[in-house]
Amino acid sequence: MGFTLDAVMLQDEVRRVLNDFDNMSSDEILDVLTKIQPHLKNEITQNYLQGKIQTTLGISDVTEKKKSCKNLKPYLDWYIQGI
């Protein structure tokens, strides 16, 4: 199975977020999570992540928003691992 340029670029973007997570803004993290959400293998997981992203977008406190993003970090790992 070949990878498209878009898929490779998205993987690079996910790796960049994972490698510099603490210095990334919540909005940058949520943007990447939104991009990977439709590519997760399980529809239930896709829908769950979509709900978590929406909830996190609604948080106004910067510290709380970042904490919420940290809870979503495993999705980035799973995407890279192909789960």
C-alpha positions as CSV (number, residue, x, y, z in Angstrom):
1,M,0.0,0.0,0.0
2,G,1.5,3.3,-1.1
3,F,1.3,6.5,0.8
4,T,0.0,9.7,-0.7
5,L,1.9,12.9,-0.3
6,D,-1.0,14.2,1.9
7,A,-0.7,11.1,4.2
8,V,3.1,11.6,4.6
9,M,2.6,15.3,5.3
10,L,0.0,14.5,7.9
11,Q,2.3,12.0,9.6
12,D,5.0,14.6,9.7
13,E,2.7,17.1,11.2
14,V,1.6,14.6,13.9
15,R,5.2,13.8,14.7
16,R,6.0,17.5,15.0
17,V,3.2,17.9,17.5
18,L,4.3,14.8,19.5
19,N,7.9,15.9,19.5
20,D,7.1,19.5,20.7
21,F,3.8,18.9,22.4
22,D,4.4,21.2,25.4
23,N,5.3,24.1,23.2
24,M,2.4,23.7,20.8
25,S,-0.7,25.8,21.3
26,S,-3.9,24.0,22.0
27,D,-5.3,25.3,18.7
28,E,-2.4,23.7,16.8
29,I,-2.9,20.4,18.6
30,L,-6.7,20.5,18.0
31,D,-6.1,21.3,14.3
32,V,-4.0,18.2,13.9
33,L,-6.4,16.0,15.9
34,T,-9.2,17.2,13.6
35,K,-7.1,16.2,10.5
36,I,-6.4,12.7,11.8
37,Q,-9.9,12.0,13.2
38,P,-11.4,10.8,9.9
39,H,-8.4,8.5,9.3
40,L,-8.7,6.5,12.6
41,K,-9.7,3.0,11.7
42,N,-12.8,2.6,14.0
43,E,-15.9,4.8,13.5
44,I,-16.7,4.7,17.2
45,T,-13.3,6.1,17.9
46,Q,-13.6,8.7,15.2
47,N,-17.0,9.9,16.7
48,Y,-15.7,9.8,20.2
49,L,-12.6,11.9,19.3
50,Q,-14.8,14.4,17.4
51,G,-16.9,14.9,20.5
52,K,-13.8,15.4,22.7
53,I,-12.4,17.9,20.2
54,Q,-15.7,19.9,20.2
55,T,-15.7,19.9,24.0
56,T,-12.1,21.0,24.1
57,L,-12.8,23.8,21.6
58,G,-15.4,25.1,24.0
59,I,-13.0,25.5,26.9
60,S,-11.9,29.2,27.4
61,D,-9.3,28.7,30.1
62,V,-5.9,28.2,28.3
63,T,-4.5,25.9,31.0
64,E,-7.6,23.7,31.1
65,K,-7.7,23.6,27.3
66,K,-4.1,22.4,27.3
67,K,-4.9,19.8,29.9
68,S,-7.8,18.5,27.8
69,C,-5.4,18.3,24.8
70,K,-3.0,16.3,26.8
71,N,-5.8,13.8,27.4
72,L,-6.2,13.5,23.7
73,K,-2.5,12.9,23.0
74,P,-2.9,9.1,22.7
75,Y,-4.9,9.6,19.5
76,L,-1.8,11.1,17.9
77,D,0.3,8.1,19.0
78,W,-2.4,5.7,17.7
79,Y,-2.5,7.5,14.3
80,I,1.3,7.1,13.9
81,Q,1.1,3.4,15.0
82,G,-1.7,2.8,12.5
83,I,-4.3,1.8,15.1
